[in-house]
C-alpha cells in the first residue's frame, strides 16, 4: 500500500505502539501527587478500551510489556516524535524517565527497517510538548522540553520542508495538555493557550475553547476521521461535535491522576521506512 502526503496531513495512521500498565503506575510523576490514588485494575480496563478503540479505527497496535523500572512507561508518546518517513526517539526531560526511550527503540526496531543517527545537542524533548498542525510543528518549552532540544528537532523538521517554532506557555505539564489538533486547520484548547501569539497569528485556524471546568479535555486524539475525547467532559465533547467532528468518548479517569491525556498513551504512524534519531 502507498501512503501519500495527504495521509500525513490528515492524521491517518496504520500502525502504533502502546505499553501495558505497570503495577508501578502509582509511583508515576504527577504535579499534585495524585498518582498514589490510581486504581491499577481500573487503569488497565481503561487502557484496554483505549487500545480496542484504536484498533477499531483500522490501526494495527503493538502492545509492549510493562516495565516496572519506569512508572511512567505507559505514557509512550513522550519517547518519540514522528515525522514523514522519520521518527525521532527523544530524550525525556524527567531524570527518572531517561531509560524509557531506549526500551521503546529496542521494541520498535525489529518491526520495520530503520536507519539511525544520534542527536548532538544533549537537549531534552518530551513528545507531549510537540503539536503538529499539518506541516507546522510547535514545541512547547516546559520543565521537560528545553530550548536546545526543541531547536535541534526544528532543524531536522526544516530539513524535510516543514516548519517548526517554540512556544512559551504556563499552567500545564505539556503543551498538548492544553491544546491539541482536531484537523489540519482546527484545534481545541484552553482560552489562554488559544490566545497565545503562536496560535493567534495562524490565519483561518478554527478554535474550540475548552471551558475552565473541563481543562483536561484540552487533550484529544485525532485519528482516521474520528476525535477521541476523554469521557466526563460533556460541554467540550458537544462543542467538538457541533463543529462537525465525529467524537468517540474514551475513559481516562485513572490516567488523569498522573497528568496523562489520551495522546500520551500511544505513538502512531503510517506506512514504513522510519529513521530513528537517538
HELIX and SHEET records of a PDB file:
HELIX    1   1 UNK A    5  UNK A    9  1                                   5    
HELIX    2   2 UNK A   23  UNK A   27  5                                   5    
HELIX    3   3 UNK A   34  UNK A   37  5                                   4    
HELIX    4   4 UNK A   40  UNK A   56  1                                  17    
HELIX    5   5 UNK A   76  UNK A   79  5                                   4    
HELIX    6   6 UNK A   95  UNK A   97  5                                   3    
HELIX    7   7 UNK A  100  UNK A  109  1                                  10    
HELIX    8   8 UNK A  127  UNK A  129  5                                   3    
HELIX    9   9 UNK A  147  UNK A  159  1                                  13    
HELIX   10  10 UNK A  175  UNK A  177  5                                   3    
HELIX   11  11 UNK A  191  UNK A  194  1                                   4    
HELIX   12  12 UNK A  197  UNK A  200  1                                   4    
HELIX   13  13 UNK A  212  UNK A  218  5                                   7    
HELIX   14  14 UNK A  234  UNK A  242  1                                   9    
HELIX   15  15 UNK A  253  UNK A  256  1                                   4    
HELIX   16  16 UNK A  263  UNK A  265  5                                   3    
SHEET    1   A 3 UNK A  60  UNK A  64  0                                        
SHEET    2   A 3 UNK A  15  UNK A  19  1                                        
SHEET    3   A 3 UNK A 267  UNK A 269 -1                                        
SHEET    1   B 4 UNK A  80  UNK A  83  0                                        
SHEET    2   B 4 UNK A  86  UNK A  89 -1                                        
SHEET    3   B 4 UNK A 274  UNK A 277  1                                        
SHEET    4   B 4 UNK A 114  UNK A 117  1                                        
SHEET    1   C 3 UNK A 130  UNK A 133  0                                        
SHEET    2   C 3 UNK A 136  UNK A 141 -1                                        
SHEET    3   C 3 UNK A 163  UNK A 168  1                                        
SHEET    1   D 3 UNK A 179  UNK A 183  0                                        
SHEET    2   D 3 UNK A 186  UNK A 190 -1                                        
SHEET    3   D 3 UNK A 206  UNK A 210  1                                        
SHEET    1   E 3 UNK A 221  UNK A 223  0                                        
SHEET    2   E 3 UNK A 226  UNK A 230 -1                                        
SHEET    3   E 3 UNK A 247  UNK A 250  1                                        
END                                                                             
